Amino acid sequence: MSRPDPDVPGASDAGSSGHTVLVAMVAALGGFLFGYDTAVINGAVAAVRDTFHASPGVLGFAVAAALLGSALGAWFAGPLAGRMGRIRVMVVAAVLFLVSALGSGFSFSIWDLAVWRFIGGMGVGAASVIAPAYIAEISPARIRGRLGSLQQLAIVTGIFMALLIDFGLVAAAGGATRELWFGLDAWRWMFLSLGVPALAYGILALQIPESPRYLVARRRLVEARDVLAQYVGGDVDAKVVDIQRTLGADRRSRLGDLRGPRLGLLPIVWVGILLSVFQQFVGINVIFYYSSVLWQAVGFSEKDSLIITVITSVTNIITTLIAIATIDRIGRKPLLLIGSVGMVITLGTLAYAFGTAPLVHGKPALEGIMSPLALIAANVYVVFFGLSWGPVVWVLLGEMFNNRIRAQALAVAAAAQWLANFTVSTTFPVLQQIGLGFAYALYTLFAILSFLFVARAVRETKGRELESM
């Protein structure tokens, strides 16, 4: 990865979109690890349960420990990014991923596995904060939305690769609890495989430049000008002045800067928090965490359920690519509104299908047209989420806050997102017992509220410089 060269002719006028894309892709590797780490557990859950003879409650805690670690990692990533810089936080996240991979792969009990998963979760949380912030700060306004969407593309690609590698390891060993290489069971290799992208992330992060906003805050103005010239373009000196103006006083930013008149926080911080919460409360992770179990529960075979899960994962990747192609043309707010409308329709369809299905042995059984209708509705729901709330929320969180509070506000919003994720993931089994129709009706309600919230509270950021936020 080439470093900025202040003597490149015309560099200060246009910047290099090609270099910027490469740098953004390296930062988005954190999102890949984010998706990989959260999905790799899927193929190992049953094997972990059988190996350690874990009760359902203890097993659930071990799985959910990563989400709690993510909330903690997100909370502290912002302050650390302000003190250490964006690049060093990326390296810290890579180390956390690597430690988690090794610890989980060689775990000797369900309890130490939970600890290693928690540590990996802290890496996930840190990556979820630092990648969108860094990408927004290194990108020209004209392509910032597309580059910011790389975070979501990396997440869904990480999920897909984790599912694919889990499948490959199980196929090679003949079962997740079967011995594979060097006397280790296949499920242990699932966790150890995370170490490869973790190493790549840490090494590549050291090859990319520091954020120009951080460099200005640290009064490293020559370096800041070089980075702006190489990657952002435009009037570099004017940008430096704008950044200095928006950074305000000399003191470092802190969580106290987020205080405001409404329930203790600035209005823009509440907007970020609610965007994060709604992204989870529409139930997207029910599709990804429970899809195989869900489809089996309503009559599909185990094989067919796994195929549906893979199709859903690929669908999410494709729709994220559509979002990348359109976000800087259509804008952030219109995409969110379109996504909310689509989710209301599809979630409402799922609520009706499951709510009216006859019960067989206490479980809804989809009959006739309802079976393909529910399948289509679930995948179209993923389409609407994938082209809107999936990538757009990450883009907005990276660019909607001003320079002074960006890292801190993004940390708070991301922590809220992980807590919302934890809430949805842990309450779904209970809601499933009440009835799938009720569960999806609840998610439909949140999709309706998300539309009203965006229409009233979210401001468009397309084409605006970060210093004008």
C-alpha positions as CSV (number, residue, x, y, z in Angstrom):
1,M,0.0,0.0,0.0
2,S,1.7,3.2,-1.1
3,R,2.2,6.1,1.3
4,P,1.2,9.6,0.3
5,D,3.6,11.5,-1.8
6,P,3.2,15.3,-1.6
7,D,5.2,15.8,-4.8
8,V,2.8,13.9,-7.0
9,P,1.5,16.4,-9.6
10,G,-2.1,17.2,-9.2
11,A,-2.5,15.1,-6.0
12,S,-3.9,18.0,-4.1
13,D,-6.5,18.6,-6.7
14,A,-8.1,15.3,-7.2
15,G,-6.7,12.7,-4.9
16,S,-6.5,9.0,-6.0
17,S,-9.8,7.2,-6.0
18,G,-8.0,3.9,-6.6
19,H,-5.8,4.3,-3.6
20,T,-8.7,5.4,-1.5
21,V,-10.7,2.3,-2.4
22,L,-7.8,0.0,-1.5
23,V,-7.3,1.7,1.9
24,A,-11.1,1.5,2.6
25,M,-11.0,-2.2,1.7
26,V,-8.3,-2.8,4.3
27,A,-10.3,-0.9,6.9
28,A,-13.4,-3.0,6.0
29,L,-11.5,-6.2,6.8
30,G,-12.6,-5.4,10.3
31,G,-16.1,-5.9,9.1
32,F,-15.2,-9.2,7.5
33,L,-13.8,-10.4,10.8
34,F,-16.9,-9.0,12.5
35,G,-19.2,-11.1,10.3
36,Y,-16.9,-14.2,10.4
37,D,-16.6,-14.2,14.1
38,T,-20.4,-13.8,14.7
39,A,-21.3,-16.6,12.2
40,V,-18.5,-19.2,12.8
41,I,-20.2,-20.3,16.0
42,N,-23.2,-21.6,14.0
43,G,-21.5,-24.7,12.8
44,A,-19.9,-25.4,16.2
45,V,-22.8,-25.0,18.6
46,A,-24.0,-28.6,18.6
47,A,-20.4,-29.9,18.8
48,V,-19.6,-27.6,21.7
49,R,-22.7,-28.7,23.5
50,D,-21.8,-32.4,23.1
51,T,-18.1,-32.0,23.9
52,F,-18.6,-30.1,27.1
53,H,-22.0,-31.5,28.0
54,A,-23.3,-28.0,28.4
55,S,-26.8,-27.2,29.5
56,P,-29.0,-25.0,27.2
57,G,-28.6,-22.0,29.5
58,V,-24.8,-22.3,29.8
59,L,-24.5,-22.9,26.0
60,G,-26.6,-19.9,25.3
61,F,-24.5,-17.7,27.6
62,A,-21.3,-18.9,25.8
63,V,-22.7,-18.0,22.4
64,A,-24.1,-14.7,23.6
65,A,-20.8,-13.8,25.4
66,A,-19.5,-12.5,22.1
67,L,-22.4,-10.0,21.8
68,L,-21.7,-8.7,25.3
69,G,-18.0,-8.4,24.5
70,S,-18.9,-6.5,21.3
71,A,-20.9,-3.9,23.3
72,L,-17.9,-3.4,25.6
73,G,-15.4,-3.2,22.7
74,A,-17.5,-0.7,20.9
75,W,-17.9,1.5,24.0
76,F,-14.1,1.8,24.5
77,A,-13.1,1.9,20.9
78,G,-14.1,5.6,20.5
79,P,-12.0,6.9,23.4
80,L,-9.1,4.7,22.4
81,A,-9.3,5.9,18.8
82,G,-9.0,9.5,20.1
83,R,-6.0,8.7,22.1
84,M,-4.1,6.1,20.1
85,G,-5.3,6.8,16.5
86,R,-7.5,4.8,14.2
87,I,-4.8,2.4,12.9
88,R,-3.6,1.3,16.4
89,V,-7.2,0.5,17.4
90,M,-7.4,-1.7,14.2
91,V,-4.3,-3.5,15.3
92,V,-5.7,-4.0,18.8
93,A,-8.9,-5.5,17.3
94,A,-6.8,-7.8,15.1
95,V,-4.9,-9.0,18.2
96,L,-8.2,-9.6,20.1
97,F,-9.5,-11.7,17.1
98,L,-6.3,-13.7,17.0
99,V,-6.3,-14.4,20.8
100,S,-10.0,-15.4,20.6
101,A,-9.3,-17.8,17.7
102,L,-6.5,-19.6,19.5
103,G,-8.2,-19.6,22.8
104,S,-11.6,-20.9,21.4
105,G,-9.8,-23.5,19.3
106,F,-7.9,-24.9,22.3
107,S,-10.6,-24.3,24.9
108,F,-11.0,-27.0,27.6
109,S,-14.4,-26.1,29.1
110,I,-17.5,-24.2,28.1
111,W,-16.6,-21.5,30.6
112,D,-13.2,-20.6,29.2
113,L,-14.8,-20.8,25.7
114,A,-17.2,-18.1,26.8
115,V,-14.2,-16.0,27.9
116,W,-12.4,-16.4,24.6
117,R,-15.7,-15.6,22.8
118,F,-16.1,-12.5,24.9
119,I,-12.6,-11.4,24.0
120,G,-13.3,-11.9,20.3
121,G,-16.5,-9.9,20.8
122,M,-14.5,-7.0,22.0
123,G,-12.6,-7.2,18.7
124,V,-15.9,-7.2,16.8
125,G,-17.1,-4.2,18.8
126,A,-13.9,-2.2,18.2
127,A,-14.0,-3.1,14.4
128,S,-17.6,-2.0,14.2
129,V,-16.7,1.4,15.4
130,I,-13.3,2.1,13.8
131,A,-14.0,0.9,10.3
132,P,-16.9,3.2,9.4
133,A,-15.2,6.2,11.2
134,Y,-12.0,5.7,9.4
135,I,-13.5,5.1,6.0
136,A,-15.7,8.2,6.3
137,E,-12.6,10.3,7.3
138,I,-10.4,9.0,4.4
139,S,-13.0,9.2,1.6
140,P,-13.9,12.0,-0.8
141,A,-17.5,13.1,-0.3
142,R,-18.5,12.1,-3.8
143,I,-17.8,8.4,-3.2
144,R,-18.0,8.2,0.6
145,G,-21.3,6.4,0.6
146,R,-20.0,3.6,-1.6
147,L,-16.8,3.2,0.3
148,G,-18.7,3.3,3.6
149,S,-21.0,0.5,2.3
150,L,-17.9,-1.7,2.0
151,Q,-18.3,-2.3,5.8
152,Q,-21.6,-4.0,5.3
153,L,-20.4,-5.9,2.3
154,A,-17.4,-7.2,4.3
155,I,-19.7,-8.2,7.2
156,V,-22.1,-10.3,5.0
157,T,-19.1,-11.8,3.1
158,G,-17.6,-12.7,6.4
159,I,-20.8,-14.4,7.4
160,F,-21.0,-16.3,4.1
161,M,-17.3,-17.4,4.3
162,A,-17.7,-18.6,7.9
163,L,-20.8,-20.7,6.9
164,L,-18.9,-22.1,3.9
165,I,-15.7,-23.0,5.9
166,D,-17.8,-24.6,8.6
167,F,-19.5,-26.7,6.0
168,G,-16.2,-27.6,4.3
169,L,-14.6,-28.6,7.6
170,V,-17.6,-30.8,8.6
171,A,-17.6,-32.4,5.2
172,A,-13.8,-33.1,5.4
173,A,-14.0,-34.6,8.9
174,G,-17.4,-36.4,8.5
175,G,-18.9,-34.4,11.4
176,A,-18.1,-31.4,13.6
177,T,-17.0,-33.6,16.6
178,R,-14.9,-35.9,14.4
179,E,-11.1,-35.6,14.4
180,L,-9.6,-33.6,11.5
181,W,-5.9,-32.5,11.6
182,F,-3.3,-32.8,14.4
183,G,-5.8,-34.6,16.6
184,L,-8.2,-31.7,16.8
185,D,-11.9,-32.0,16.1
186,A,-13.4,-30.1,13.2
187,W,-15.3,-27.6,15.4
188,R,-12.0,-26.5,16.9
189,W,-10.6,-25.8,13.4
190,M,-13.7,-23.6,12.8
191,F,-12.5,-21.3,15.5
192,L,-8.9,-21.5,14.6
193,S,-9.6,-20.5,11.0
194,L,-10.4,-17.0,12.3
195,G,-6.7,-16.6,13.0
196,V,-5.8,-16.3,9.2
197,P,-7.9,-13.2,8.4
198,A,-7.0,-11.7,11.9
199,L,-3.3,-11.8,11.0
200,A,-4.0,-10.4,7.6
201,Y,-6.0,-7.5,9.1
202,G,-3.3,-6.6,11.6
203,I,-0.5,-6.7,9.0
204,L,-2.4,-4.7,6.4
205,A,-3.7,-2.1,8.9
206,L,-0.1,-1.2,9.5
207,Q,0.4,-0.4,5.8
208,I,-2.4,2.2,5.5
209,P,-2.2,5.9,6.5
210,E,-3.7,7.4,9.7
211,S,-6.9,9.3,9.5
212,P,-6.3,13.0,8.5
213,R,-8.8,14.1,11.2
214,Y,-6.8,12.3,13.9
215,L,-3.5,13.7,12.5
216,V,-4.9,17.3,12.6
217,A,-6.1,16.7,16.1
218,R,-2.5,15.7,17.1
219,R,-1.1,18.7,15.2
220,R,0.7,16.5,12.7
221,L,-0.3,18.9,9.9
222,V,2.3,17.9,7.3
223,E,1.2,14.3,7.5
224,A,-2.5,15.3,7.4
225,R,-1.9,17.4,4.2
226,D,-0.1,14.5,2.6
227,V,-2.9,12.0,3.4
228,L,-5.6,14.5,2.2
229,A,-3.8,15.1,-1.0
230,Q,-3.3,11.5,-1.8
231,Y,-6.7,10.1,-0.8
232,V,-9.3,12.9,-0.5
233,G,-8.2,15.6,-3.0
234,G,-9.6,19.1,-3.3
235,D,-8.2,22.2,-1.6
236,V,-6.0,20.5,1.0
237,D,-5.1,23.6,3.0
238,A,-8.7,24.7,3.2
239,K,-9.7,21.2,4.4
240,V,-7.0,21.3,7.1
241,V,-8.4,24.7,8.3
242,D,-11.9,23.3,8.2
243,I,-10.9,20.3,10.2
244,Q,-9.1,22.5,12.8
245,R,-12.2,24.7,13.1
246,T,-14.6,21.7,13.6
247,L,-12.3,20.0,16.1
248,G,-12.6,23.1,18.3
249,A,-10.5,23.4,21.4
250,D,-7.2,21.7,21.9
251,R,-8.3,19.2,24.5
252,R,-9.1,15.7,23.4
253,S,-12.7,14.6,22.8
254,R,-14.4,12.6,25.6
255,L,-17.7,11.0,26.3
256,G,-18.7,14.2,28.2
257,D,-18.8,16.0,24.9
258,L,-21.9,14.0,24.0
259,R,-24.0,15.6,26.7
260,G,-27.0,17.6,25.6
261,P,-30.4,18.9,26.7
262,R,-32.5,15.9,25.7
263,L,-32.3,13.0,28.2
264,G,-28.6,13.8,28.7
265,L,-27.4,13.5,25.2
266,L,-27.1,15.7,22.1
267,P,-30.0,15.1,19.6
268,I,-27.7,13.9,16.9
269,V,-26.3,11.2,19.3
270,W,-29.9,10.0,20.0
271,V,-30.4,9.8,16.2
272,G,-27.4,7.5,15.9
273,I,-28.4,5.4,18.8
274,L,-32.0,4.9,17.4
275,L,-30.7,4.1,13.9
276,S,-28.6,1.4,15.5
277,V,-31.4,0.0,17.6
278,F,-33.9,0.0,14.8
279,Q,-31.4,-1.8,12.6
280,Q,-31.6,-4.7,15.0
281,F,-35.2,-4.5,16.2
282,V,-36.5,-5.2,12.8
283,G,-35.3,-8.8,13.5
284,I,-32.6,-9.3,10.9
285,N,-30.4,-11.4,13.1
286,V,-33.3,-13.8,13.6
287,I,-32.9,-14.7,10.0
288,F,-29.1,-15.2,10.3
289,Y,-28.9,-16.8,13.7
290,Y,-32.0,-19.0,13.7
291,S,-32.9,-19.5,10.0
292,S,-31.9,-23.2,9.8
293,V,-33.7,-24.0,13.1
294,L,-36.7,-21.8,12.0
295,W,-37.3,-23.5,8.7
296,Q,-37.0,-26.9,10.2
297,A,-39.5,-25.9,12.8
298,V,-42.1,-25.2,10.1
299,G,-41.6,-28.4,8.1
300,F,-38.5,-28.1,5.9
301,S,-35.9,-30.8,6.1
302,E,-32.4,-30.1,7.7
303,K,-30.8,-30.2,4.2
304,D,-33.3,-27.9,2.7
305,S,-33.0,-25.5,5.7
306,L,-29.3,-25.3,5.2
307,I,-29.7,-24.6,1.5
308,I,-32.2,-21.8,2.3
309,T,-29.7,-20.3,4.8
310,V,-26.9,-20.3,2.1
311,I,-29.3,-18.7,-0.4
312,T,-30.2,-16.0,2.1
313,S,-26.6,-15.3,2.8
314,V,-25.8,-14.9,-1.0
315,T,-28.9,-12.7,-1.4
316,N,-27.6,-10.4,1.3
317,I,-24.2,-10.1,-0.5
318,I,-25.9,-9.3,-3.8
319,T,-28.2,-6.6,-2.4
320,T,-25.3,-5.0,-0.6
321,L,-23.6,-4.6,-3.9
322,I,-26.7,-2.9,-5.2
323,A,-26.6,-0.5,-2.3
324,I,-23.0,0.3,-3.0
325,A,-23.9,1.2,-6.6
326,T,-26.8,3.4,-5.7
327,I,-26.2,5.0,-2.3
328,D,-24.3,8.1,-3.7
329,R,-27.0,8.6,-6.3
330,I,-30.2,8.0,-4.5
331,G,-29.0,9.1,-1.1
332,R,-29.1,7.7,2.4
333,K,-32.5,8.8,3.6
334,P,-34.5,7.6,0.6
335,L,-32.9,4.2,0.8
336,L,-33.8,3.8,4.4
337,L,-37.4,4.8,3.7
338,I,-37.6,2.3,0.8
339,G,-36.1,-0.4,3.0
340,S,-38.6,0.3,5.8
341,V,-41.6,0.0,3.5
342,G,-40.3,-3.2,2.0
343,M,-39.7,-4.7,5.5
344,V,-43.1,-3.7,6.7
345,I,-44.7,-5.6,3.8
346,T,-42.5,-8.7,4.0
347,L,-42.5,-9.0,7.8
348,G,-46.2,-8.5,7.8
349,T,-46.5,-11.4,5.3
350,L,-44.4,-13.6,7.5
351,A,-46.5,-12.6,10.6
352,Y,-49.7,-13.6,8.7
353,A,-48.2,-16.8,7.3
354,F,-47.0,-18.0,10.7
355,G,-49.9,-16.6,12.7
356,T,-52.6,-18.4,10.6
357,A,-50.7,-21.7,10.2
358,P,-52.2,-24.7,11.9
359,L,-50.3,-26.1,14.9
360,V,-48.8,-29.6,14.6
361,H,-47.3,-30.9,17.8
362,G,-47.4,-27.3,19.1
363,K,-45.5,-25.9,16.1
364,P,-46.9,-24.0,13.1
365,A,-47.0,-26.0,9.9
366,L,-47.0,-24.0,6.7
367,E,-49.4,-25.6,4.2
368,G,-50.2,-25.1,0.5
369,I,-49.2,-21.7,-0.9
370,M,-48.1,-20.4,2.6
371,S,-44.9,-22.4,2.5
372,P,-43.4,-20.8,-0.7
373,L,-45.0,-17.5,0.2
374,A,-43.1,-17.4,3.6
375,L,-39.9,-18.5,1.9
376,I,-40.2,-15.7,-0.7
377,A,-41.2,-13.1,1.9
378,A,-38.1,-14.0,4.1
379,N,-35.7,-13.6,1.2
380,V,-37.3,-10.4,-0.2
381,Y,-37.1,-9.1,3.4
382,V,-33.3,-9.7,3.3
383,V,-33.2,-7.9,-0.1
384,F,-34.9,-4.8,1.4
385,F,-32.7,-4.9,4.5
386,G,-29.5,-5.5,2.4
387,L,-30.0,-2.5,0.1
388,S,-31.0,-0.1,2.9
389,W,-30.7,-0.6,6.7
390,G,-27.8,-3.0,6.5
391,P,-25.2,-0.8,4.8
392,V,-26.8,2.7,5.1
393,V,-26.8,2.7,8.9
394,W,-23.0,2.1,8.9
395,V,-22.5,4.8,6.4
396,L,-24.5,7.3,8.3
397,L,-22.8,6.5,11.6
398,G,-19.5,7.1,10.0
399,E,-20.4,10.5,8.5
400,M,-23.3,12.1,10.5
401,F,-21.3,13.2,13.5
402,N,-19.0,16.2,13.5
403,N,-15.3,15.8,13.8
404,R,-15.2,16.7,17.4
405,I,-17.5,13.9,18.6
406,R,-17.4,11.3,15.7
407,A,-15.4,8.6,17.4
408,Q,-17.1,8.9,20.8
409,A,-20.6,9.1,19.3
410,L,-20.0,6.2,17.0
411,A,-18.8,4.2,20.0
412,V,-22.0,4.9,21.9
413,A,-24.2,4.1,18.9
414,A,-22.4,0.9,18.1
415,A,-22.6,-0.2,21.8
416,A,-26.3,0.4,21.6
417,Q,-26.5,-1.7,18.5
418,W,-24.8,-4.6,20.1
419,L,-27.0,-4.5,23.1
420,A,-30.0,-4.4,20.8
421,N,-28.6,-7.4,18.9
422,F,-28.2,-9.2,22.2
423,T,-31.8,-8.4,23.2
424,V,-33.3,-9.6,19.9
425,S,-31.1,-12.7,19.8
426,T,-31.9,-13.8,23.3
427,T,-35.6,-13.0,23.3
428,F,-36.4,-14.7,20.0
429,P,-36.6,-18.2,21.5
430,V,-39.1,-16.9,24.1
431,L,-41.1,-15.1,21.4
432,Q,-41.0,-18.3,19.3
433,Q,-42.7,-20.2,22.2
434,I,-45.4,-17.5,22.3
435,G,-45.8,-17.9,18.5
436,L,-43.9,-17.0,15.4
437,G,-46.8,-14.9,14.2
438,F,-46.5,-12.8,17.3
439,A,-42.7,-12.5,16.9
440,Y,-42.9,-11.3,13.3
441,A,-45.8,-9.0,14.1
442,L,-43.5,-7.3,16.7
443,Y,-40.7,-6.9,14.1
444,T,-43.3,-5.5,11.7
445,L,-44.2,-2.9,14.3
446,F,-40.6,-1.8,14.6
447,A,-40.2,-1.6,10.8
448,I,-43.2,0.8,10.8
449,L,-41.6,2.9,13.6
450,S,-38.3,2.9,11.7
451,F,-40.1,4.5,8.7
452,L,-41.6,7.2,10.9
453,F,-38.3,7.8,12.7
454,V,-36.3,8.3,9.5
455,A,-39.0,10.5,7.9
456,R,-38.9,12.8,11.0
457,A,-35.4,12.7,12.4
458,V,-32.7,11.6,9.9
459,R,-31.0,14.3,7.8
460,E,-29.6,13.5,4.3
461,T,-25.7,13.5,4.2
462,K,-25.2,12.7,0.5
463,G,-22.4,14.8,-1.0
464,R,-21.7,16.9,2.1
465,E,-18.2,17.3,3.5
466,L,-17.7,15.9,7.0
467,E,-16.7,19.4,8.2
468,S,-20.3,20.6,7.4
469,M,-22.0,18.0,9.6
